[in-house]
Every structure is written in C-alpha cells, then in structure tokens.
C-alpha cells in the first residue's frame, strides 16, 4: 500500500456529498454479466478501484466493458469469453481483490474452464476460499493445482447440489448463486446470507431469466436455467460508505447530508446512531447526519449478519465512541481480527482495551479461538495527531476519521487502499471543509 495524506484535524466536517452504487454489490453484478448471451447495463456505478479491477479482469477474458464515469453507466458485452492470454497480468490484479474466485461458476458454464490466481484482499480475519472450492467441486468442477494458482474444469458441466453454509457468509452465498443459476437441476442453499447486496444480486439474476426464491429461514432455492440474457439494473446505494461518512460527522461534531443514502438499508445503523446521541433526518433524496451538541452516550452492541449491525459499520463507529461519555462495549462476531485498527487509536489517546472473551452478548464462534474480538472503549478522550499506517479498507477510513477529529497534524500512510471502496474520497473531504493534502 502506498500514498500519504497530511491531515490537519479539529474542524467539523460540514456540507453535502453523494454516494453511488455499493462496492459489495457492483463487482458481483459485473461478474454475473458473464452468464449472459448479450449486453448488460449497470447504472449508479461508482469510480472505485474494485470496479477498475473487475473491468480489467473481464477484459482479460475477452469481454467488452464500457464505463461512462460521469453518468456512472457500465455496459458489459461478454461476446465469446476465453481464458486470459496473459495469466501473469491476472495474478497482479488479484493482489488487490478476492473477486476472481467468483469468476469460476460463470466461466465454467460458458467455456468449461477457469484460471484462479492466488487471492489478496484486506487482512481482517479468516476468509478462506476452501468452501468456495468445495462448492464448485460438489457441482462437478475438477481442480488442477498450479504453482501460482489453479485451473478448474467442468468436463461434464455443472449439476445442482444441496448446499448448507455453516455460517451465513456473503462470499459463499454469492459463489453458490453464480454457480447454481445455470447448473442442471434445483439447488437448495440453507443458512444463506440475505444482505441487501445479496438481494440485489438475486434481482439481477432474476432479470437475466433465473428462477430464485428466498424463504424467511435463510433458504434460497435456485432452478438452473439453460440460458440467461443481459440485464438493465440500477445498483443499490453503498450503505457502508454512507455509514462511514455519518460517523465522520459524529466524531468531528459536524453536519453532513449524504445524497443517495437509503433508510431501508440502514435501519440497524440508524438505531445505533440515535442511541449514541447522533441526529439524522431522512429525506427522499438522502439522509442528513449531524452531531446535535452535548455529550455522546456510551453503548453496548455486537456486530452480526443482516439484519443485525453490520461489521463494516463497527470500525468508524468505534472512533466516534472514543468521544462518548462512559464505557462502551463492542463484540465483533463476523471478522475475528477486526480490532487491529484500535492500536493506532490508542496511540492517539483513546482508551480502548481488547479482549478474547465474548463481551456484551451471547458467545460467538470466536469465543474459544483465542482472538481479540471484543473491545471496551472508555471516553470521552481527546484524540491527538499521530503518524498512522492504514491496515485495511474500513480500518483505513476509520483512521482517517480519527485524524480528522484530532486537533493537529497527522500523517496517514497507505491511503491508496481507500480508493477500493470510497469514490472520490479526497474531493469529498475537501468539499466538507477538511484540511487534507496528499504528499506522495
């Protein structure tokens, strides 16, 4: 990771920004277009690095991609996809994204084989691809291991299987959907993830001709289709980015109107925001978030899969909780190493202690695995400027919030990773009155 940002903090962020399509949906919809026989149109697409990576990966496979940045409209025409003629190029792209594993199902259906490079991504916990591979092999794929990746082939096509997830993983649910949608037979996926981004992916697949039903007990049934067509779809807004900027307003005692934020996708966040003492106003075109003055309130909560409080909201909210009056307790149940970012906050003056035990909620799957997955935050504590190294995407934006809240000059290194999920974040910071300067 590279790039440094000089941040002179202590000024409330005020003004208006816009969020576009969700990072956790748009790349998956782009991959889904591989299943089509004609062109797909995706609107509300943000200019983020993950979109660039998937566009490049699609191009390596012979897919035509046209992206109109100003309008946010993406056009994808599969044509006759093929294996990359430059596998090394795919390896270099995969270092910043775990998306290539999702190419497997669609390409096995379309051309009968796929190359998967070694995968990168943020280091926030155990995110193995073993389950992805087991699903693909259960559907009939054969694995050929290579030095820097692997080939998967499907000599007899893919056949539907019953799939049970030990944990409602978003990635595993996406993999099963993209593989089952053209597999022969009916796939029943139990204990599936049902995040809004998953439901939007299902909506896209249904537009393409798939038959998919979702039950209230996290069971998804997919009837394999012989052929799928292109789609026309507007991506749902990025609720993670909206929540991140909302926490920035709270931590800096600011006032931000987030155009494009949607109440229905942020219900658990809005409840928590109000409990802490933040104020918000929902309008048709977005949501205004602000610090109403006075003391913020300490809270106890735990992250969970949807419809619970999303793990990606936890880190920016923890920064705001350093300014709350009293003791807050946070129990992380989704990613076991997500509290690594608090080390920098402690150097900035925050009183945060992490624990291996499950605090503030029921025992979770990490309770006996020796991970520091609970945190106690005592506040309010003034934050001091510091030199910070960004650890991952969401932790990095949270460090940026801390630097903006601290009075004085901080140097935040490794900021390029923030481009993976936050569109035009530098321009947005400046439009909100932040004193920031990129120095390398």
ChimeraX attribute file (.defattr): number of C-alpha atoms within 10 A of each C-alpha:
attribute: neighborCount
match mode: 1-to-1
recipient: residues
	/A:1	14
	/A:2	11
	/A:3	13
	/A:4	20
	/A:5	21
	/A:6	18
	/A:7	26
	/A:8	20
	/A:9	25
	/A:10	22
	/A:11	18
	/A:12	22
	/A:13	27
	/A:14	21
	/A:15	18
	/A:16	14
	/A:17	19
	/A:18	17
	/A:19	23
	/A:20	24
	/A:21	23
	/A:22	23
	/A:23	27
	/A:24	20
	/A:25	21
	/A:26	27
	/A:27	19
	/A:28	23
	/A:29	24
	/A:30	22
	/A:31	23
	/A:32	26
	/A:33	28
	/A:34	30
	/A:35	26
	/A:36	22
	/A:37	17
	/A:38	15
	/A:39	18
	/A:40	24
	/A:41	19
	/A:42	22
	/A:43	20
	/A:44	21
	/A:45	28
	/A:46	27
	/A:47	22
	/A:48	17
	/A:49	20
	/A:50	22
	/A:51	21
	/A:52	15
	/A:53	21
	/A:54	23
	/A:55	21
	/A:56	18
	/A:57	22
	/A:58	26
	/A:59	17
	/A:60	19
	/A:61	21
	/A:62	18
	/A:63	20
	/A:64	18
	/A:65	18
	/A:66	13
	/A:67	19
	/A:68	12
	/A:69	12
	/A:70	10
	/A:71	11
	/A:72	16
	/A:73	17
	/A:74	21
	/A:75	18
	/A:76	25
	/A:77	21
	/A:78	23
	/A:79	15
	/A:80	13
	/A:81	18
	/A:82	19
	/A:83	14
	/A:84	17
	/A:85	11
	/A:86	10
	/A:87	15
	/A:88	12
	/A:89	14
	/A:90	22
	/A:91	20
	/A:92	14
	/A:93	20
	/A:94	22
	/A:95	14
	/A:96	18
	/A:97	18
	/A:98	19
	/A:99	21
	/A:100	23
	/A:101	20
	/A:102	23
	/A:103	24
	/A:104	26
	/A:105	33
	/A:106	24
	/A:107	25
	/A:108	23
	/A:109	23
	/A:110	19
	/A:111	15
	/A:112	19
	/A:113	22
	/A:114	27
	/A:115	24
	/A:116	22
	/A:117	24
	/A:118	16
	/A:119	20
	/A:120	16
	/A:121	14
	/A:122	15
	/A:123	14
	/A:124	19
	/A:125	12
	/A:126	10
	/A:127	14
	/A:128	11
	/A:129	13
	/A:130	10
	/A:131	15
	/A:132	20
	/A:133	19
	/A:134	13
	/A:135	21
	/A:136	26
	/A:137	16
	/A:138	16
	/A:139	24
	/A:140	21
	/A:141	26
	/A:142	16
	/A:143	18
	/A:144	11
	/A:145	12
	/A:146	11
	/A:147	7
	/A:148	12
	/A:149	14
	/A:150	14
	/A:151	16
	/A:152	23
	/A:153	23
	/A:154	21
	/A:155	12
	/A:156	9
	/A:157	18
	/A:158	25
	/A:159	19
	/A:160	22
	/A:161	20
	/A:162	14
	/A:163	20
	/A:164	15
	/A:165	14
	/A:166	10
	/A:167	15
	/A:168	19
	/A:169	18
	/A:170	17
	/A:171	22
	/A:172	22
	/A:173	24
	/A:174	22
	/A:175	23
	/A:176	25
	/A:177	25
	/A:178	26
	/A:179	29
	/A:180	32
	/A:181	32
	/A:182	26
	/A:183	24
	/A:184	17
	/A:185	15
	/A:186	20
	/A:187	24
	/A:188	19
	/A:189	22
	/A:190	20
	/A:191	17
	/A:192	25
	/A:193	25
	/A:194	22
	/A:195	19
	/A:196	20
	/A:197	25
	/A:198	20
	/A:199	15
	/A:200	20
	/A:201	22
	/A:202	25
	/A:203	16
	/A:204	23
	/A:205	25
	/A:206	17
	/A:207	16
	/A:208	22
	/A:209	18
	/A:210	22
	/A:211	16
	/A:212	19
	/A:213	13
	/A:214	15
	/A:215	9
	/A:216	7
	/A:217	9
	/A:218	13
	/A:219	17
	/A:220	23
	/A:221	19
	/A:222	24
	/A:223	19
	/A:224	22
	/A:225	17
	/A:226	12
	/A:227	13
	/A:228	20
	/A:229	18
	/A:230	23
	/A:231	24
	/A:232	15
	/A:233	17
	/A:234	18
	/A:235	22
	/A:236	25
	/A:237	26
	/A:238	25
	/A:239	27
	/A:240	25
	/A:241	25
	/A:242	28
	/A:243	24
	/A:244	22
	/A:245	25
	/A:246	31
	/A:247	30
	/A:248	31
	/A:249	28
	/A:250	33
	/A:251	30
	/A:252	24
	/A:253	22
	/A:254	22
	/A:255	24
	/A:256	24
	/A:257	25
	/A:258	24
	/A:259	19
	/A:260	21
	/A:261	27
	/A:262	20
	/A:263	17
	/A:264	10
	/A:265	19
	/A:266	19
	/A:267	14
	/A:268	15
	/A:269	21
	/A:270	20
	/A:271	12
	/A:272	16
	/A:273	20
	/A:274	13
	/A:275	15
	/A:276	22
	/A:277	20
	/A:278	25
	/A:279	19
	/A:280	19
	/A:281	11
	/A:282	14
	/A:283	15
	/A:284	10
	/A:285	13
	/A:286	19
	/A:287	19
	/A:288	20
	/A:289	27
	/A:290	25
	/A:291	23
	/A:292	15
	/A:293	12
	/A:294	8
	/A:295	15
	/A:296	24
	/A:297	19
	/A:298	22
	/A:299	19
	/A:300	18
	/A:301	16
	/A:302	21
	/A:303	19
	/A:304	16
	/A:305	17
	/A:306	16
	/A:307	14
	/A:308	13
	/A:309	21
	/A:310	22
	/A:311	20
	/A:312	20
	/A:313	21
	/A:314	25
	/A:315	22
	/A:316	27
	/A:317	23
	/A:318	25
	/A:319	26
	/A:320	28
	/A:321	28
	/A:322	28
	/A:323	25
	/A:324	23
	/A:325	18
	/A:326	16
	/A:327	18
	/A:328	22
	/A:329	23
	/A:330	23
	/A:331	28
	/A:332	27
	/A:333	23
	/A:334	24
	/A:335	19
	/A:336	21
	/A:337	16
	/A:338	25
	/A:339	25
	/A:340	17
	/A:341	21
	/A:342	23
	/A:343	14
	/A:344	18
	/A:345	24
	/A:346	15
	/A:347	15
	/A:348	21
	/A:349	16
	/A:350	24
	/A:351	19
	/A:352	20
	/A:353	16
	/A:354	19
	/A:355	15
	/A:356	16
	/A:357	19
	/A:358	23
	/A:359	21
	/A:360	17
	/A:361	15
	/A:362	11
	/A:363	13
	/A:364	16
	/A:365	12
	/A:366	19
	/A:367	18
	/A:368	11
	/A:369	11
	/A:370	11
	/A:371	19
	/A:372	21
	/A:373	26
	/A:374	25
	/A:375	24
	/A:376	19
	/A:377	27
	/A:378	20
	/A:379	21
	/A:380	20
	/A:381	16
	/A:382	14
	/A:383	25
	/A:384	21
	/A:385	24
	/A:386	20
	/A:387	16
	/A:388	25
	/A:389	18
	/A:390	24
	/A:391	22
	/A:392	22
	/A:393	23
	/A:394	28
	/A:395	23
	/A:396	24
	/A:397	26
	/A:398	28
	/A:399	26
	/A:400	26
	/A:401	25
	/A:402	32
	/A:403	30
	/A:404	28
	/A:405	30
	/A:406	24
	/A:407	17
	/A:408	16
	/A:409	19
	/A:410	23
	/A:411	20
	/A:412	23
	/A:413	23
	/A:414	19
	/A:415	24
	/A:416	16
	/A:417	22
	/A:418	23
	/A:419	17
	/A:420	20
	/A:421	23
	/A:422	26
	/A:423	21
	/A:424	15
	/A:425	15
	/A:426	16
	/A:427	12
	/A:428	17
	/A:429	18
	/A:430	14
	/A:431	14
	/A:432	19
	/A:433	13
	/A:434	20
	/A:435	16
	/A:436	19
	/A:437	14
	/A:438	14
	/A:439	11
	/A:440	10
